[in-house]
Amino acid sequence: MLVDHFPLLGLRLTTPRLELRLPSPDDLAALADVAADGIHRSDAVPFIVRWTDGTPAETARSVILFHWRELGAWTARDWSLNLTVFRAGTVVGTQGIGARELAVTREVRTSSWLGRRYQGQGIGTEMRAAVLHLAFVGLGAEEAVSGALAHNQASLSVSRKLGYQPDGHRRHAVLGRMTIEHRLRLTRAAWERHRTVPVSIEGLAPCRPLFGIDSALPSAAT
């Protein structure tokens, strides 16, 4: 079976309302449809990389190509895992987690997006909490970093709820204008204090070598 050669296909995170896992081909098509249907207002600029600027068909295709590209570039020293998020079996968005030299840095980064129709329902907080549990409990991370443009209050609000603290900023040129990206950092201690979402992990043990960490780390089932 394919999962025997690529055990990440068997990795699943579950919360009270959500399931996060790598998508099947049909799931990936559904995720592309969610993106094509809209992630933000047409006049909003929530991303530094303007991947939602094209037609709905182009936006959908970019989701598929990005997913394949990130998996195709995977190494144990530099990886990016983009999990499809399901609520009651329906694809609602994607939650990413990645790292470089995790065994040395013990630091992960996160990114995500939700279909516009699913926003404002607490899903963004719950799906971020799921990958933070994977990071801190399953992978032995010590810190997690994230970032959002200054006007992306929804993303910044999620970070604040989960205990992130300001970690400086970066300047970017977006549409020919200077735009500020706020950087945020979450320590293990702060995560423990803000940990309210129960998360279960399935299928992690065979994946550990792919994450570049010691396979002897303690099991993380809950």
Residue pairs with C-beta under 8 A, 6 or more apart in sequence:
2 9
3 9
3 10
7 203
7 206
7 207
7 210
8 22
8 81
8 207
8 210
9 22
10 202
10 203
10 206
10 207
11 21
11 22
11 201
11 202
11 203
11 204
11 207
12 19
12 20
12 21
12 201
12 202
12 203
13 19
13 20
13 21
13 83
13 130
13 131
13 133
13 134
13 199
13 200
13 201
13 202
14 20
14 130
14 199
14 200
14 202
15 126
15 127
15 129
15 130
15 197
15 198
15 199
16 126
16 197
16 198
17 87
17 88
17 123
17 126
18 85
18 86
18 87
18 123
18 126
18 127
18 130
19 85
19 86
20 83
20 84
20 85
20 86
20 95
20 127
20 130
20 131
21 83
21 84
21 86
22 81
22 83
22 84
23 30
23 31
23 67
23 84
23 91
27 84
27 86
27 91
28 63
28 64
28 67
28 84
29 64
30 91
31 63
31 67
31 84
31 91
31 93
31 94
32 59
32 60
32 61
32 63
32 64
33 60
33 91
34 91
34 92
34 93
34 115
35 52
35 59
35 60
35 62
35 63
35 113
35 115
36 56
36 57
36 59
36 60
37 56
37 115
37 116
37 117
38 115
38 116
38 117
39 46
39 52
39 113
39 114
39 115
39 116
40 46
40 52
40 116
44 151
45 149
45 151
45 174
45 175
45 179
46 148
46 149
46 151
46 152
46 155
47 149
48 149
48 172
48 174
48 179
48 181
50 174
51 59
51 62
51 66
52 59
54 62
63 94
66 82
67 82
70 80
70 81
70 82
73 80
74 80
74 210
75 212
76 209
76 210
76 211
76 212
77 100
77 101
77 212
78 99
78 100
78 101
79 98
79 99
79 210
79 211
79 212
80 96
80 97
80 98
81 96
81 97
81 98
82 94
82 95
82 96
83 94
83 95
83 96
83 97
83 131
84 91
84 93
84 94
85 91
85 92
85 93
85 94
85 95
85 114
85 123
85 127
86 92
87 118
87 123
92 114
92 115
92 118
92 123
93 112
93 113
93 114
93 115
93 118
93 123
93 124
93 127
94 112
94 113
95 110
95 111
95 112
95 127
95 128
95 130
95 131
96 110
96 111
96 112
96 131
97 108
97 109
97 110
97 131
97 134
97 135
98 108
98 109
98 110
98 111
99 105
99 107
99 108
99 109
99 139
99 141
99 211
99 212
101 212
102 108
102 139
102 141
102 211
102 212
102 213
103 212
103 213
103 214
106 140
106 141
106 142
106 143
107 141
107 142
107 143
107 144
107 145
108 131
108 135
108 139
108 141
108 143
108 144
108 145
109 144
109 145
109 146
110 128
110 131
110 132
110 144
110 145
110 146
111 146
112 124
112 127
112 128
112 155
114 123
114 124
119 154
120 154
124 154
124 155
124 158
125 158
125 161
125 162
125 197
126 197
128 158
128 159
128 162
129 162
129 195
129 196
129 197
129 199
130 197
130 199
132 144
132 162
132 186
132 191
133 195
133 197
133 199
133 201
133 220
134 199
134 201
134 204
134 220
135 141
135 144
136 144
136 188
136 191
137 199
137 201
137 220
138 201
138 204
138 217
138 220
139 208
139 211
139 213
139 217
140 213
140 217
141 188
142 187
142 188
143 185
143 186
143 187
143 188
144 164
144 185
144 186
144 191
145 167
145 183
145 184
145 185
145 186
146 155
146 159
146 164
146 183
146 184
146 186
147 170
147 181
147 182
147 183
147 184
148 155
148 156
148 159
148 181
148 182
148 184
149 172
149 174
149 179
149 180
149 181
149 182
150 179
150 180
150 181
150 182
156 182
156 184
159 184
159 186
161 194
162 186
162 191
162 194
163 186
163 190
163 191
163 193
163 194
164 184
164 185
164 186
164 190
165 184
165 185
165 186
165 187
165 190
166 182
166 183
166 184
166 185
167 183
167 184
167 185
168 183
169 180
169 181
169 182
169 183
170 180
170 181
170 183
171 178
171 179
171 180
171 181
172 178
172 179
172 180
172 181
173 179
198 222
199 222
200 221
200 222
201 220
201 221
201 222
202 221
204 219
204 220
205 215
205 219
208 214
208 215
208 217
209 215
